[in-house]
Amino acid sequence: MLRQRVFVAAVLLPLGLAVLWVGGWVFWFVGQGMLLLAAHEYLKLWEHQGWHPARGASLAGVAALSTALYVWGPDARAWAVLVAWVMLLLAWHVVRYERSGGQEASAFVAALGGVVYLGGLGGLLLALRNLPHGWFWMLLALFTVWSGDSGAYFVGTAWGRHRMSPRVSPKKSWEGFAGHLVSGTLAAGLWTWLAQQWGWAPPAFSPLAGMATGLYLSLLTPLGDLGQSLFKRQAGVKDSGHLLPGHGGVFDRIDSWLWAGPLLYGLVRLLFPDLG
């Protein structure tokens, strides 16, 4: 399993970095593809339980909302897209209930959850690339998550004794969480220092600020992992998909990214407006 994980990561990492570097429509296209694959897996989790969210409308909503956020950020136009899709999905499920009954209210909630969770959070993750120094901010988020996950895995495997959430994710431990905090924080500081040497980081953003940001992200992003595990536990499946050997599905891979992107986007826009 570990060998598969390492091989897949070794293949995808340089491709992902190249797409991030190029940015523009190439980045948008690849990012949209990932979000739609994750949304497809998300909808299957509900279908596995007998609920049937409006698949086409949900996928279109994810694409529309994430694109609006990527292009405009969280302004009134993006909110208008979200409101439009709330109304569309509700109308769709009302009509479907009128025709055949069933659990259409629950299906509507699941469909709307997918649009907000994957289209909304995913759109803010993509929007991070459009900020000034977007290459730096994107990699700050991703390196923090990757390093934190690796630290959690190795520390938890070696010393994990106290389970964090045994029902939702039996293998996660508080010791692993501590490893996540340390490795994510250090990776963020190291990336900030390296980016400064290469001229990619905002001049006023120090390695110490990078470490503080890494700690902030490392404290909160594990909830994205736990939340995605909750979806899978209720559906009674181990992975959201099987597209990536050793990693599961796309939704399995981007669960923490979906939190890291919006958390960092909000931090940059609110606390560092002169940097972002």
C-alpha positions in Angstrom: 0.0 0.0 0.0 2.7 2.5 0.9 4.6 1.6 -2.2 1.5 2.4 -4.3 1.0 5.6 -2.5 4.5 6.8 -3.1 4.5 5.8 -6.8 1.2 7.6 -7.5 2.4 10.7 -5.6 5.8 10.6 -7.5 3.9 10.6 -10.8 1.3 13.2 -9.9 3.4 15.6 -7.9 5.5 17.0 -10.8 2.4 17.2 -13.1 0.5 19.1 -10.4 3.3 21.5 -9.8 3.6 22.2 -13.5 -0.1 22.9 -13.7 0.1 25.2 -10.7 3.1 27.1 -12.3 1.3 27.6 -15.6 -1.9 28.8 -14.0 -4.6 30.4 -16.1 -7.1 28.3 -18.1 -4.9 25.2 -17.8 -5.0 25.4 -14.0 -8.8 26.1 -14.1 -9.4 23.2 -16.4 -7.5 20.7 -14.3 -8.9 22.1 -11.1 -12.5 21.8 -12.5 -11.8 18.2 -13.5 -10.7 17.3 -10.0 -13.7 19.0 -8.4 -16.1 17.3 -10.7 -14.5 13.9 -10.1 -14.7 14.5 -6.4 -18.4 15.6 -6.8 -19.2 12.4 -8.7 -17.7 10.3 -5.9 -19.6 12.4 -3.3 -22.9 11.8 -5.1 -22.2 8.1 -5.3 -21.8 8.0 -1.5 -25.4 9.2 -1.2 -26.7 7.0 -4.0 -25.2 4.0 -2.1 -27.6 4.9 0.8 -30.6 5.0 -1.5 -30.8 8.8 -1.9 -30.6 10.2 -5.4 -29.5 13.9 -5.5 -30.0 15.5 -8.9 -26.7 14.4 -10.5 -26.6 16.6 -13.5 -27.8 19.7 -11.8 -25.4 19.1 -8.8 -22.4 18.6 -11.1 -23.3 21.7 -13.1 -23.7 23.6 -9.8 -20.3 22.6 -8.6 -18.7 23.8 -11.9 -20.7 27.0 -12.0 -20.0 28.1 -8.3 -16.3 27.1 -8.4 -15.8 29.0 -11.6 -17.6 32.0 -10.3 -15.4 32.0 -7.2 -12.3 31.5 -9.3 -13.1 34.4 -11.6 -14.7 36.9 -9.2 -13.8 35.7 -5.7 -16.5 35.7 -3.0 -18.4 38.8 -4.3 -22.1 39.4 -5.1 -21.8 37.6 -8.5 -20.7 34.4 -6.9 -23.4 34.6 -4.3 -25.9 35.1 -7.1 -24.7 31.9 -8.7 -25.2 30.0 -5.4 -28.7 31.4 -4.8 -29.6 30.5 -8.4 -28.5 26.9 -7.8 -30.3 26.6 -4.5 -33.5 27.5 -6.3 -32.8 25.3 -9.2 -32.1 22.2 -7.1 -35.1 22.8 -4.8 -37.4 23.1 -7.8 -35.9 20.0 -9.4 -36.6 17.9 -6.3 -40.0 19.4 -5.7 -41.0 18.3 -9.2 -39.5 14.9 -8.8 -41.4 14.4 -5.5 -44.6 15.4 -7.1 -44.1 12.8 -9.8 -43.0 9.8 -7.7 -42.6 10.7 -4.0 -39.5 9.3 -2.2 -36.9 11.0 -0.1 -36.6 14.1 -2.2 -36.1 16.5 0.7 -33.1 14.5 1.9 -31.8 14.2 -1.7 -32.1 18.0 -2.1 -30.1 18.6 1.0 -27.4 16.2 -0.2 -27.3 17.9 -3.6 -27.0 21.3 -2.1 -24.3 20.1 0.3 -22.3 18.9 -2.7 -22.6 22.3 -4.5 -21.6 24.2 -1.4 -18.9 21.8 -0.1 -17.2 21.0 -3.4 -18.2 24.0 -5.5 -17.9 26.6 -2.7 -14.8 25.4 -0.8 -13.2 24.1 -4.0 -13.8 27.4 -5.8 -12.0 29.3 -3.0 -9.1 26.8 -3.2 -8.8 27.6 -7.0 -9.2 31.3 -6.3 -6.1 31.2 -4.1 -4.1 30.9 -7.4 -5.5 34.2 -8.7 -4.3 36.3 -5.7 -1.1 38.2 -6.1 1.7 35.7 -5.3 -0.9 33.0 -6.0 1.8 30.4 -6.8 3.3 30.9 -3.3 0.0 30.8 -1.5 -1.2 27.7 -3.3 2.0 25.8 -2.4 1.9 27.1 1.1 -1.5 25.5 1.6 -0.6 22.3 -0.3 2.8 21.8 1.3 1.4 22.3 4.7 -1.3 19.7 4.1 1.0 17.2 2.4 3.7 17.5 5.1 1.1 17.4 7.9 -0.5 14.2 6.5 2.9 12.6 6.1 3.9 13.5 9.7 0.5 12.2 11.0 0.9 8.9 9.1 4.4 8.1 10.3 4.1 9.4 13.9 0.7 7.8 14.2 1.9 4.5 12.9 4.9 4.4 15.2 3.5 5.9 18.4 -0.3 6.3 18.0 -2.1 5.0 21.1 -4.9 7.4 21.9 -7.6 7.4 19.3 -8.9 10.8 18.1 -12.2 9.7 16.7 -12.5 5.9 16.8 -16.0 5.7 15.2 -15.3 8.0 12.3 -11.6 7.3 11.6 -10.3 4.4 13.8 -6.6 4.8 12.7 -6.3 8.5 13.6 -4.6 9.2 16.9 -3.8 12.3 19.0 -0.1 11.4 18.6 -0.5 11.5 14.9 -2.3 14.8 15.2 0.8 16.1 17.1 3.0 14.9 14.3 0.7 16.7 11.8 1.0 20.0 13.7 4.8 19.8 13.9 5.5 18.7 10.3 2.9 21.0 8.8 4.2 24.0 10.7 7.9 23.4 9.9 7.1 22.7 6.2 5.2 26.0 5.9 8.2 27.9 7.5 10.7 26.1 5.2 8.6 26.8 2.1 8.3 30.5 3.0 12.1 30.7 3.5 12.8 29.0 0.2 10.3 31.1 -1.7 11.9 34.2 -0.3 15.2 33.1 -1.7 13.7 32.6 -5.1 11.6 35.7 -5.1 8.2 34.0 -5.0 7.0 35.1 -1.6 5.7 38.5 -0.6 8.7 40.5 0.8 6.9 41.3 4.1 5.9 37.7 4.8 8.6 36.2 7.0 9.3 32.5 7.6 8.0 33.0 11.1 4.7 34.2 9.6 4.8 31.2 7.4 5.2 28.9 10.4 2.3 30.7 12.2 0.1 30.2 9.1 1.2 26.6 8.9 0.2 26.0 12.5 -3.2 27.7 11.8 -3.8 25.4 8.8 -2.5 22.3 10.5 -4.9 22.8 13.5 -8.0 23.1 11.3 -7.5 21.0 8.1 -7.7 17.6 9.8 -11.4 18.3 10.3 -11.8 18.1 6.5 -10.3 14.6 6.6 -12.6 13.6 9.4 -15.6 15.1 7.7 -15.0 13.1 4.5 -14.5 10.0 6.6 -17.9 10.7 8.2 -19.5 10.6 4.7 -17.8 7.3 4.0 -18.7 5.7 7.3 -22.3 6.5 6.9 -22.3 5.1 3.4 -20.4 2.0 4.6 -17.5 2.2 2.2 -13.7 2.4 2.8 -12.8 4.9 0.0 -14.9 7.4 -2.0 -13.5 5.8 -5.2 -10.7 3.8 -6.7 -9.2 6.1 -9.3 -5.8 6.5 -7.5 -4.2 3.2 -6.4 -3.2 3.4 -2.8 -5.0 6.7 -2.3 -8.7 5.9 -3.0 -10.7 8.4 -4.9 -10.2 12.1 -5.8 -12.4 13.1 -2.9 -10.2 11.1 -0.6 -7.2 13.1 -1.8 -8.5 16.6 -1.7 -10.5 16.4 1.5 -8.0 18.5 3.5 -7.2 20.8 0.5 -10.9 21.8 0.5 -10.3 23.3 3.9 -6.8 24.6 3.5 -7.7 26.7 0.4 -10.6 28.7 1.9 -8.9 29.0 5.3 -5.8 30.5 3.7 -7.7 32.6 1.2 -9.7 34.2 4.0 -6.6 34.8 6.1 -4.8 36.5 3.3 -7.7 38.7 2.3 -8.5 39.7 5.9 -5.2 39.9 7.7 -2.7 40.5 4.9 -4.6 42.7 2.4 -1.4 44.3 1.3 0.2 40.9 0.6 -2.8 39.3 -1.2 
